[in-house]
Amino acid sequence: MKVQVCCWKTCKSRFSEYIITRLENDKQKFNLDNLEIEESKCMWDCKIWPNIMIAGNKEKWMNPAKVSELVRAKFKK
C-alpha cells in the first residue's frame, strides 16, 4: 500500500515530516512490510493539517495520530 504525504511549504510547517517519521516507525513496529511511504507535492485543500493519499484515496487534514490509526486499520482489512 502506498501512502503519499504532502510535504509542500504549508504542510511541512504543519507536521508532515513528523507524519512520515511516524509512519516509518509504525512500519517497523507493526511489520507493515508492504507499506510504501512517499513525499508528495501539494494536494491542495490543506487548512489545518496536511493531506495524504492512501492507495489513491485522498484524506484531508490529517495529524500524525490519525494517519497512524488509519494506515493500521487499512492493513487489518
GIBELFEN-V910736 format. One record per pair of residues at least 4 apart in sequence whose ideal C-beta (glycine too) atoms are under 8 Angstrom apart, sorted by sequence separation. I is the first residue (numbers start at 1). J is the second residue. If there is no record, write none. Layout:
I;J
I;J
This chain:
7;11
8;12
9;13
10;14
12;16
15;19
16;20
17;21
18;22
19;23
20;24
21;25
22;26
23;27
24;28
25;29
26;30
42;46
46;50
53;57
62;66
63;67
64;68
65;69
66;70
67;71
68;72
69;73
70;74
71;75
72;76
73;77
6;11
7;12
11;16
12;17
27;32
46;51
53;58
54;59
62;67
5;11
26;32
27;33
45;51
52;58
53;59
44;51
51;58
52;59
27;35
43;51
51;59
59;67
62;70
7;16
26;35
43;52
51;60
6;16
7;17
27;37
43;53
51;61
52;62
5;16
50;61
51;62
59;70
23;35
40;52
49;61
50;62
7;20
24;37
40;53
45;58
48;61
49;62
5;19
23;37
46;60
47;61
49;63
5;20
43;58
45;60
46;61
52;67
54;70
20;37
54;71
5;23
20;39
55;74
3;23
54;74
16;39
11;42
19;50
3;35
5;37
7;39
10;42
14;46
1;34
3;36
5;38
7;40
8;41
19;52
1;35
2;36
3;37
4;38
5;39
6;40
7;41
8;42
14;48
15;49
16;50
1;36
3;38
4;39
5;40
6;41
11;46
14;49
15;50
2;38
4;40
6;42
10;46
14;50
35;71
6;43
11;49
4;43
11;50
32;71
6;46
11;51
32;72
35;75
22;64
26;68
30;72
7;50
19;62
32;75
6;50
19;63
23;67
5;50
6;51
19;64
22;67
23;68
26;71
30;75
6;52
18;64
22;68
26;72
5;52
4;52
15;63
19;67
23;71
3;52
4;53
15;64
3;53
2;53
3;54
2;54
3;55
1;54
2;55
1;55
2;56
5;67
3;67
3;71
1;71
1;74
1;75
